[in-house]
Amino acid sequence: MLLNDDTIDLTPKEFDLLALLLSNPERVYTRDELLDLIWGFDFAAGTRTVDIHIQRLRKKLGKPGSRLLQTVFGVGYKASGAGE
């Protein structure tokens, strides 16, 4: 993936998670929904897995990532819209 002409190495799950969030900006996904959609129904780990992947994505994306991937407290995550 390229961000500001810099290559960012993403794992397949990080890529899938980012692609899903960006394909539906402003839609809030619960952690359970993200686990089901990205990892599948049979994935046994807890919702903390989602938090760790979001944290890694934010770090890899830098400052734009902290604005782009937003936590909706008590619910889950969303990608912010282009105008924010």
Summary of the structure (lengths in Angstrom):
residues: 84
radius of gyration: 12.3
end to end distance: 22.0
largest distance: 37.3
contacts: 209
relative contact order: 0.21
helix: 49%
strand: 17%
